[in-house]
Amino acid sequence: MLLSMPSHRGQPIVLAPGAEVVVRFILGGAVFQFKTLYRESRHFPLPVWVVGPAYEVSKIQRRSYFRLETYLPVILHVEKEAEPEKSVPPIVDLNLQTKDISGGGLRVVSKTLFEPGTEVMVELTLPGKVKIPTKGRVVRSEPSAPDSRIHWVSIEFTFIEEHDRKKIVTFVFQKQLSQR
């Protein structure tokens, strides 16, 4: 098997033959890893590692999308008719921020306690004033600390246009790269 040769500060990484290598990759939004043994390097036509067969293949992330801690503006809206069996008044929370975000949902910092199962309309704003409207469901709402009035509200997307999800995934990926 051939792997693109990794580098550190612009210099190719070369290992001793027989060294064990752990490889991580993304497939269908999930992160997997496997182990293999390094055999040799080749530099032409492209710098690659030649490695042996993969073993100990495993999924290393339970989520479908990588979650990134970041602060972005969010508006949440709960319509009264969306939850008629619960005495939830209409709520529009305008000055919220994400605590983290992924292609599958987000966690916001809120003074409002939302009940799990509450359906919400979400308007997320990415850098560059890119607005992403979506629908979601509260899966968890917990105080950020004991006796705190601030809650972390976890919301999974129940409806999002795929082109909007791709914008979020691209933002998360680019932010990861810039943090390295």
One Martini backbone bead per residue (centre of mass of N, CA, C, O) as a GRO file, in nm:
protein
  180
    1MET     BB    1   0.101   0.034   0.018
    2LEU     BB    2   0.028   0.381  -0.039
    3LEU     BB    3   0.152   0.683   0.115
    4SER     BB    4   0.158   0.986   0.187
    5MET     BB    5   0.411   1.182   0.273
    6PRO     BB    6   0.497   1.307   0.553
    7SER     BB    7   0.545   1.621   0.731
    8HIS     BB    8   0.786   1.847   0.903
    9ARG     BB    9   0.847   2.154   0.837
   10GLY     BB   10   0.895   2.049   0.521
   11GLN     BB   11   0.990   1.763   0.614
   12PRO     BB   12   1.038   1.452   0.559
   13ILE     BB   13   0.929   1.143   0.682
   14VAL     BB   14   1.156   0.897   0.808
   15LEU     BB   15   1.178   0.554   0.858
   16ALA     BB   16   1.226   0.257   0.988
   17PRO     BB   17   1.216  -0.043   0.907
   18GLY     BB   18   0.923  -0.176   1.082
   19ALA     BB   19   0.763   0.050   1.163
   20GLU     BB   20   0.496   0.158   1.333
   21VAL     BB   21   0.177   0.267   1.198
   22VAL     BB   22  -0.072   0.521   1.234
   23VAL     BB   23  -0.383   0.544   1.060
   24ARG     BB   24  -0.594   0.812   0.960
   25PHE     BB   25  -0.947   0.823   0.849
   26ILE     BB   26  -1.210   0.922   0.627
   27LEU     BB   27  -1.551   0.772   0.621
   28GLY     BB   28  -1.851   0.896   0.594
   29GLY     BB   29  -1.761   1.100   0.850
   30ALA     BB   30  -1.581   0.886   0.974
   31VAL     BB   31  -1.334   0.770   1.203
   32PHE     BB   32  -1.035   0.591   1.129
   33GLN     BB   33  -0.808   0.312   1.205
   34PHE     BB   34  -0.466   0.187   1.150
   35LYS     BB   35  -0.220  -0.057   1.118
   36THR     BB   36   0.132  -0.057   1.016
   37LEU     BB   37   0.423  -0.123   0.817
   38TYR     BB   38   0.715   0.006   0.742
   39ARG     BB   39   0.936  -0.006   0.452
   40GLU     BB   40   0.944   0.259   0.248
   41SER     BB   41   1.072   0.509   0.033
   42ARG     BB   42   0.942   0.737  -0.220
   43HIS     BB   43   1.007   1.017  -0.467
   44PHE     BB   44   0.902   0.878  -0.740
   45PRO     BB   45   0.687   1.103  -0.847
   46LEU     BB   46   0.608   1.074  -0.541
   47PRO     BB   47   0.593   1.109  -0.205
   48VAL     BB   48   0.620   0.790  -0.036
   49TRP     BB   49   0.489   0.524   0.139
   50VAL     BB   50   0.568   0.193   0.212
   51VAL     BB   51   0.330  -0.049   0.315
   52GLY     BB   52   0.160  -0.269   0.470
   53PRO     BB   53  -0.083  -0.422   0.592
   54ALA     BB   54  -0.369  -0.388   0.752
   55TYR     BB   55  -0.439  -0.346   1.109
   56GLU     BB   56  -0.649  -0.274   1.347
   57VAL     BB   57  -0.933  -0.183   1.261
   58SER     BB   58  -1.098   0.135   1.359
   59LYS     BB   59  -1.327   0.321   1.524
   60ILE     BB   60  -1.267   0.657   1.685
   61GLN     BB   61  -1.559   0.779   1.624
   62ARG     BB   62  -1.894   0.819   1.709
   63ARG     BB   63  -1.928   1.037   1.529
   64SER     BB   64  -1.996   1.159   1.208
   65TYR     BB   65  -1.868   1.432   1.313
   66PHE     BB   66  -1.658   1.669   1.373
   67ARG     BB   67  -1.590   1.851   1.671
   68LEU     BB   68  -1.582   2.210   1.723
   69GLU     BB   69  -1.446   2.454   1.911
   70THR     BB   70  -1.668   2.741   1.885
   71TYR     BB   71  -1.763   3.089   1.817
   72LEU     BB   72  -2.100   3.149   1.711
   73PRO     BB   73  -2.369   3.284   1.584
   74VAL     BB   74  -2.712   3.238   1.720
   75ILE     BB   75  -3.051   3.143   1.636
   76LEU     BB   76  -3.341   3.066   1.828
   77HIS     BB   77  -3.661   2.891   1.755
   78VAL     BB   78  -3.974   2.852   1.927
   79GLU     BB   79  -4.271   2.712   1.861
   80LYS     BB   80  -4.559   2.656   2.016
   81GLU     BB   81  -4.679   2.438   1.806
   82ALA     BB   82  -4.429   2.239   1.822
   83GLU     BB   83  -4.511   2.206   2.161
   84PRO     BB   84  -4.815   2.154   2.288
   85GLU     BB   85  -4.761   1.945   2.538
   86LYS     BB   86  -4.584   2.182   2.615
   87SER     BB   87  -4.526   2.472   2.818
   88VAL     BB   88  -4.399   2.639   2.566
   89PRO     BB   89  -4.304   2.924   2.490
   90PRO     BB   90  -4.223   3.143   2.283
   91ILE     BB   91  -3.885   3.144   2.145
   92VAL     BB   92  -3.628   3.399   2.118
   93ASP     BB   93  -3.281   3.353   2.075
   94LEU     BB   94  -3.041   3.595   1.976
   95ASN     BB   95  -2.763   3.591   2.182
   96LEU     BB   96  -2.595   3.347   2.071
   97GLN     BB   97  -2.355   3.075   2.113
   98THR     BB   98  -2.134   2.863   2.036
   99LYS     BB   99  -1.932   2.592   2.153
  100ASP     BB  100  -2.006   2.384   1.922
  101ILE     BB  101  -1.940   2.207   1.599
  102SER     BB  102  -2.109   2.029   1.328
  103GLY     BB  103  -2.261   1.847   1.072
  104GLY     BB  104  -2.488   1.739   1.308
  105GLY     BB  105  -2.436   1.997   1.507
  106LEU     BB  106  -2.485   2.176   1.826
  107ARG     BB  107  -2.359   2.399   2.086
  108VAL     BB  108  -2.508   2.612   2.323
  109VAL     BB  109  -2.522   2.920   2.490
  110SER     BB  110  -2.770   2.954   2.760
  111LYS     BB  111  -3.034   3.089   2.969
  112THR     BB  112  -3.208   2.871   2.848
  113LEU     BB  113  -3.415   2.604   2.923
  114PHE     BB  114  -3.421   2.311   2.743
  115GLU     BB  115  -3.601   2.055   2.636
  116PRO     BB  116  -3.586   1.758   2.548
  117GLY     BB  117  -3.722   1.753   2.207
  118THR     BB  118  -3.705   2.027   2.115
  119GLU     BB  119  -3.803   2.219   1.855
  120VAL     BB  120  -3.585   2.400   1.622
  121MET     BB  121  -3.478   2.696   1.494
  122VAL     BB  122  -3.180   2.765   1.299
  123GLU     BB  123  -2.931   3.039   1.295
  124LEU     BB  124  -2.629   3.034   1.141
  125THR     BB  125  -2.305   3.209   1.157
  126LEU     BB  126  -2.057   3.238   0.950
  127PRO     BB  127  -1.798   3.344   0.829
  128GLY     BB  128  -1.896   3.605   0.613
  129LYS     BB  129  -2.211   3.597   0.668
  130VAL     BB  130  -2.302   3.296   0.671
  131LYS     BB  131  -2.617   3.164   0.641
  132ILE     BB  132  -2.777   2.889   0.838
  133PRO     BB  133  -3.060   2.715   0.792
  134THR     BB  134  -3.234   2.510   1.043
  135LYS     BB  135  -3.323   2.208   1.193
  136GLY     BB  136  -3.395   2.095   1.537
  137ARG     BB  137  -3.295   1.896   1.835
  138VAL     BB  138  -3.303   1.857   2.160
  139VAL     BB  139  -3.079   1.636   2.353
  140ARG     BB  140  -2.945   1.858   2.553
  141SER     BB  141  -2.961   2.015   2.893
  142GLU     BB  142  -2.703   2.187   3.079
  143PRO     BB  143  -2.526   2.296   3.312
  144SER     BB  144  -2.207   2.439   3.314
  145ALA     BB  145  -2.261   2.451   3.628
  146PRO     BB  146  -2.319   2.449   3.933
  147ASP     BB  147  -2.570   2.681   3.978
  148SER     BB  148  -2.619   2.769   3.688
  149ARG     BB  149  -2.767   2.986   3.430
  150ILE     BB  150  -2.594   2.833   3.232
  151HIS     BB  151  -2.636   2.659   2.922
  152TRP     BB  152  -2.596   2.352   2.751
  153VAL     BB  153  -2.713   2.310   2.414
  154SER     BB  154  -2.797   2.024   2.240
  155ILE     BB  155  -2.808   1.998   1.873
  156GLU     BB  156  -2.974   1.830   1.625
  157PHE     BB  157  -3.001   1.781   1.301
  158THR     BB  158  -3.309   1.730   1.105
  159PHE     BB  159  -3.262   1.978   0.894
  160ILE     BB  160  -3.036   1.999   0.607
  161GLU     BB  161  -2.872   2.120   0.367
  162GLU     BB  162  -2.605   1.988   0.209
  163HIS     BB  163  -2.461   2.259   0.134
  164ASP     BB  164  -2.460   2.354   0.433
  165ARG     BB  165  -2.305   2.121   0.560
  166LYS     BB  166  -2.049   2.166   0.388
  167LYS     BB  167  -1.983   2.442   0.509
  168ILE     BB  168  -1.934   2.338   0.793
  169VAL     BB  169  -1.720   2.121   0.734
  170THR     BB  170  -1.522   2.317   0.601
  171PHE     BB  171  -1.485   2.504   0.842
  172VAL     BB  172  -1.378   2.290   1.040
  173PHE     BB  173  -1.136   2.201   0.871
  174GLN     BB  174  -0.996   2.479   0.842
  175LYS     BB  175  -0.968   2.528   1.147
  176GLN     BB  176  -0.790   2.286   1.204
  177LEU     BB  177  -0.554   2.366   1.020
  178SER     BB  178  -0.498   2.649   1.166
  179GLN     BB  179  -0.430   2.498   1.457
  180ARG     BB  180  -0.147   2.348   1.375
   0.00000   0.00000   0.00000
